[in-house]
Each structure stands twice: as structure tokens, then as C-alpha cells.
């Protein structure tokens, strides 16, 4: 998923659908769209909260720390 382009609702729905489809992991971004801004730590946390122990979360490309 390109987390930088998705709303919170879209990110949650994407995680749920991925798990329902049998995905072993969900990924924060591909890195092919630098303008998307990369993933935030909050995105990774939300994804893990949604998928729980049903899938792994891959924080890929850029993770931006916002203070």
C-alpha cells in the first residue's frame, strides 16, 4: 500500500482486505512514488494494530519521524 496516499480509513480497509485475502504481510509503500512522502511510524503502528497476529507488517522505503 502507498500509505502516504491513503486516508486512515483506506489504510484500515486495505489491511483488513489483505488479511481476508490471506496475505502473510502488509507493506507500507513501494517507494515508486516519492511524492507520496513515505510511511510514518504511526502508519506502521496502525497497520499492526489492525492485522494483529494474522499478518506481519513490513515498513518499506522511507519511514518519516514526525515530532
N, CA, C and O of each residue as an XYZ file, in Angstrom:
268
protein
N       0.840     -1.174      0.000
C       0.000      0.000      0.000
C       0.884      1.236      0.000
O       1.970      1.222      0.579
N       0.441      2.277     -0.627
C       1.146      3.557     -0.571
C       0.519      4.358      0.564
O      -0.393      5.155      0.341
N       1.012      4.144      1.780
C       0.383      4.745      2.955
C       0.342      6.268      2.890
O      -0.567      6.885      3.444
N       1.309      6.876      2.223
C       1.328      8.325      2.108
C       0.192      8.882      1.268
O      -0.103     10.075      1.338
N      -0.445      8.035      0.478
C      -1.548      8.462     -0.377
C      -2.917      8.060      0.163
O      -3.944      8.437     -0.403
N      -2.938      7.297      1.252
C      -4.196      6.766      1.769
C      -4.670      7.499      3.016
O      -3.873      7.963      3.831
N      -5.988      7.589      3.140
C      -6.565      8.112      4.382
C      -6.467      7.017      5.436
O      -6.164      5.868      5.112
N      -6.718      7.358      6.674
C      -6.705      6.365      7.746
C      -7.721      5.262      7.462
O      -7.429      4.080      7.643
N      -8.906      5.649      7.021
C      -9.946      4.670      6.710
C      -9.500      3.729      5.600
O      -9.700      2.518      5.699
N      -8.902      4.266      4.554
C      -8.432      3.438      3.444
C      -7.331      2.485      3.896
O      -7.283      1.336      3.457
N      -6.455      2.954      4.762
C      -5.374      2.114      5.278
C      -5.934      0.951      6.105
O      -5.499     -0.191      5.957
N      -6.886      1.251      6.961
C      -7.528      0.206      7.767
C      -8.222     -0.808      6.860
O      -8.057     -2.016      7.031
N      -8.999     -0.314      5.895
C      -9.710     -1.213      4.981
C      -8.736     -2.058      4.165
O      -8.982     -3.242      3.935
N      -7.639     -1.458      3.730
C      -6.634     -2.195      2.968
C      -6.026     -3.324      3.787
O      -5.813     -4.422      3.273
N      -5.749     -3.060      5.044
C      -5.202     -4.095      5.933
C      -6.203     -5.219      6.151
O      -5.849     -6.397      6.093
N      -7.446     -4.853      6.399
C      -8.489     -5.864      6.627
C      -8.656     -6.734      5.387
O      -8.701     -7.960      5.488
N      -8.748     -6.109      4.225
C      -8.928     -6.869      2.991
C      -7.721     -7.758      2.696
O      -7.878     -8.876      2.207
N      -6.527     -7.268      2.989
C      -5.315     -8.064      2.768
C      -5.332     -9.325      3.611
O      -5.020    -10.411      3.123
N      -5.699     -9.181      4.886
C      -5.771    -10.338      5.787
C      -6.870    -11.299      5.326
O      -6.678    -12.515      5.323
N      -8.018    -10.747      4.939
C      -9.114    -11.589      4.460
C      -8.717    -12.377      3.211
O      -9.193    -13.491      2.995
N      -7.839    -11.789      2.391
C      -7.384    -12.445      1.159
C      -6.272    -13.456      1.430
O      -5.850    -14.173      0.523
N      -5.793    -13.515      2.684
C      -4.781    -14.499      3.044
C      -3.347    -14.001      2.973
O      -2.415    -14.805      2.933
N      -3.158    -12.684      2.957
C      -1.803    -12.134      2.898
C      -1.002    -12.518      4.139
O      -1.534    -12.535      5.248
N       0.274    -12.823      3.946
C       1.170    -13.122      5.066
C       1.704    -11.845      5.695
O       2.070    -11.826      6.871
N       1.747    -10.761      4.892
C       2.218     -9.483      5.413
C       1.570     -8.340      4.638
O       1.077     -8.522      3.525
N       1.582     -7.159      5.253
C       1.174     -5.921      4.585
C       2.387     -5.007      4.572
O       3.209     -5.037      5.488
N       2.494     -4.195      3.530
C       3.667     -3.362      3.308
C       3.262     -1.890      3.270
O       2.201     -1.546      2.749
N       4.112     -1.023      3.826
C       3.757      0.394      3.905
C       3.797      1.113      2.562
O       2.932      1.945      2.289
N       4.771      0.816      1.726
C       4.872      1.516      0.448
C       5.818      0.773     -0.476
O       6.562     -0.117     -0.063
N       5.764      1.170     -1.745
C       6.640      0.548     -2.743
C       7.906      1.356     -2.961
O       8.939      0.811     -3.347
N       7.824      2.644     -2.714
C       8.958      3.519     -2.975
C       8.950      4.084     -4.383
O       9.820      4.882     -4.731
N       7.979      3.682     -5.204
C       7.912      4.149     -6.581
C       7.287      5.528     -6.717
O       7.349      6.132     -7.787
N       6.688      6.031     -5.647
C       6.048      7.346     -5.701
C       6.631      8.213     -4.583
O       6.016      8.359     -3.527
N       7.813      8.785     -4.811
C       8.451      9.589     -3.761
C       7.573     10.745     -3.273
O       7.659     11.141     -2.110
N       6.741     11.279     -4.144
C       5.871     12.398     -3.760
C       4.846     11.985     -2.704
O       4.243     12.839     -2.055
N       4.648     10.666     -2.533
C       3.703     10.188     -1.523
C       4.215     10.471     -0.116
O       3.443     10.480      0.843
N       5.507     10.701      0.003
C       6.067     11.102      1.282
C       6.515      9.972      2.187
O       7.025     10.230      3.277
N       6.343      8.753      1.778
C       6.779      7.640      2.616
C       5.828      7.379      3.766
O       4.829      8.076      3.945
N       6.158      6.371      4.532
C       5.305      5.961      5.652
C       5.725      6.674      6.931
O       6.881      7.061      7.101
N       4.769      6.831      7.810
C       5.048      7.379      9.137
C       5.040      6.227     10.138
O       4.431      5.185      9.897
N       5.711      6.425     11.241
C       5.719      5.415     12.298
C       4.285      5.107     12.716
O       3.954      3.959     13.012
N       3.439      6.128     12.739
C       2.037      5.950     13.105
C       1.324      5.004     12.143
O       0.443      4.248     12.554
N       1.706      5.043     10.852
C       1.113      4.143      9.863
C       1.443      2.691     10.194
O       0.573      1.822     10.146
N       2.699      2.437     10.529
C       3.135      1.084     10.857
C       2.397      0.591     12.105
O       1.950     -0.555     12.159
N       2.276      1.454     13.091
C       1.573      1.087     14.328
C       0.108      0.760     14.044
O      -0.414     -0.242     14.533
N      -0.552      1.603     13.256
C      -1.956      1.375     12.913
C      -2.114      0.056     12.155
O      -3.025     -0.723     12.437
N      -1.233     -0.188     11.203
C      -1.310     -1.419     10.417
C      -1.162     -2.640     11.318
O      -1.904     -3.612     11.167
N      -0.219     -2.603     12.249
C      -0.010     -3.736     13.158
C      -1.214     -3.918     14.077
O      -1.607     -5.045     14.377
N      -1.794     -2.813     14.522
C      -2.984     -2.887     15.362
C      -4.127     -3.566     14.606
O      -4.855     -4.379     15.177
N      -4.283     -3.238     13.337
C      -5.375     -3.795     12.534
C      -5.145     -5.274     12.217
O      -6.060     -6.084     12.365
N      -3.938     -5.636     11.785
C      -3.703     -7.029     11.371
C      -3.421     -7.952     12.552
O      -3.568     -9.168     12.436
N      -3.023     -7.389     13.674
C      -2.738     -8.200     14.862
C      -1.717     -9.282     14.574
O      -0.666     -9.021     13.988
N      -2.032    -10.502     14.991
C      -1.099    -11.610     14.765
C      -1.452    -12.400     13.509
O      -0.912    -13.482     13.281
N      -2.358    -11.862     12.696
C      -2.772    -12.549     11.467
C      -1.825    -12.289     10.301
O      -1.845    -13.022      9.313
N      -0.991    -11.244     10.408
C      -0.046    -10.916      9.340
C       1.105    -10.099      9.923
O       0.994     -9.523     11.005
N       2.189    -10.065      9.194
C       3.334     -9.237      9.558
C       3.203     -7.886      8.869
O       2.473     -7.752      7.887
N       3.910     -6.886      9.384
C       3.925     -5.558      8.769
C       5.349     -5.259      8.326
O       6.288     -5.355      9.117
N       5.505     -4.894      7.047
C       6.809     -4.507      6.509
C       6.841     -2.994      6.360
O       6.063     -2.425      5.594
N       7.734     -2.347      7.087
C       7.949     -0.916      6.915
C       8.990     -0.742      5.825
O      10.179     -0.954      6.065
N       8.562     -0.361      4.633
C       9.431     -0.338      3.469
C       9.651      1.084      2.984
O       8.800      1.956      3.159
N      10.792      1.300      2.378
C      11.202      2.557      1.737
C      11.565      3.577      2.801
O      12.615      3.455      3.433
N      10.731      4.570      3.013
C      11.062      5.660      3.926
C      10.044      5.696      5.059
O       8.837      5.692      4.818
N      10.525      5.730      6.266
C       9.642      5.958      7.404
C      10.013      7.317      7.982
O      11.145      7.537      8.414
N       9.051      8.215      7.982
C       9.277      9.589      8.407
C       8.891      9.748      9.868
O       7.787      9.381     10.270
N       9.793     10.288     10.651
C       9.510     10.571     12.054
C       9.006     12.007     12.151
O       9.683     12.945     11.731
N       7.828     12.162     12.702
C       7.260     13.499     12.879
C       7.159     13.774     14.361
O       6.581     12.995     15.118
N       7.730     14.892     14.761
C       7.703     15.236     16.171
C       6.736     16.364     16.426
O       6.577     16.795     17.568
